Each structure stands twice: as C-alpha cells, then as structure tokens.
Amino acid sequence: MEIYINNNKIEDVILEDEKTIGQLLDALETEAGKNEATTVGIKFNGRQISAKEIDSIRSEEIKADTKLELTSVSASEIDEALRNIVYTLDVNSKNLKELSVLIQTSKNKEADKIISSFADCIDYFCHLVTLTSLFPEHFESFKIEDKNIGEFFEEFSSLIKDFADSYENKDFVTTGDLSEYEISPRLDTLSKSIKEFYGE
C-alpha cells in the first residue's frame, strides 16, 4: 500500500495489527496527535473523501494496491502562518487608510487593488482562525481585545458587509469612512493581538 501525507510519500510503511482503513486512520491520527497535528483531508484510492463519507471507508480492507493520501495540519504550522500574516495585516491597514483619497481622486484601479488585497487577507485569516479550533488547548489564550475570536468576527463581519455594500452602491464617503476609521483600526488590533499572543 501507499501512504502520502501532505504529498510526501511515507516510505517503509509497517502495519502492526491494522487490517482496515479505519484502524489505519486511527493509528495515524494517534501518531499525529503526539506532534499536535491532525488530519483535515483524506483521499482514498484517488477519490476525495468528505467528512460524511469517512465512515463508509473505515471498514475497507487494506490491500496491496491501497492508496491513502492525507492532508494534515499542525499547531506549529498555524503558529507560523499567524506570525507571517502580521505583515499582511499591517500593509492592508496602511493601505485602507489611504483608500478614501484614492477614491476621491478617481484612482479606481488602485482602490480596487487595495480592496481585493484586503478581501484575500481576511479570507486567509478566517481560514487560519478556523484551523485554530482544531487545537483548542494550544490557542485557548488567544484573545482579541479580551474577546474570543468568534465574538470579534461577529462584529467585524457586519462592518465588512457594510463596507462591501457601500462600495458596490458607490457610496464612497461611507466606504472611505469605514475603511479608515473602522476597518483599518481593527486590522491593527488583530496584528497587535497576534504579536501579544506570541510575546513579540
């Protein structure tokens, strides 16, 4: 059989008492847990397996031609990604402060680029935040202005919606005000919170 973890082939796979895919997945997850890692994606014989389908393959017998491809993530990888996103948050915060002037001077391409960059930044940050929930003990003390992540984003997401709506409706005064006085400061808060969490 072949096992891949994050596209890396695991050489010399030695099975102990594992006879089924379920037993093998349990053994691999136990091993991953020792390194604060967990499986977030499974391919079985070339087919992507959704969370709902996992039970359907657990009883499958391990055969010579079985191919299992796993995607895993570790707490340390999330740590590194959060540290790295600080720079992106800071750049986006700075750019959003300048958005109002760009709009007023009809520099629409530059404004669109800033908004697109901000959207990508927030999408990626939300993805990282979702992954932190896989390691609740590791990220338990991560707070944003004494709020947990969910509370912060509940408020922030409504601001982002107002921001997107105002830009789409060409209400550029509101767009500029929200970007400079509401959204940019919150990006600064996120950046600061991450630095504080890692003692930087």
Secondary structure, 3 states (H helix, E strand, C coil): CEEEECCEECCCCCCCCCCEHHHHHHHHHHHHHCCCEEEEEEEECCEEECHHHHHHHHCCECCCCCEEEEEEEEHHHHHHHHHHHHHHHHHHHHHHHCHHHHHHCCCHHHHHHHHHHHHHHHHHHHHHHHHHCCCCCCCCCCCECCECHHHHHHHHHHHHHHHHHHHHCCCHHHHHHHHHHHHHHHHHHHHHHHHHHCCC
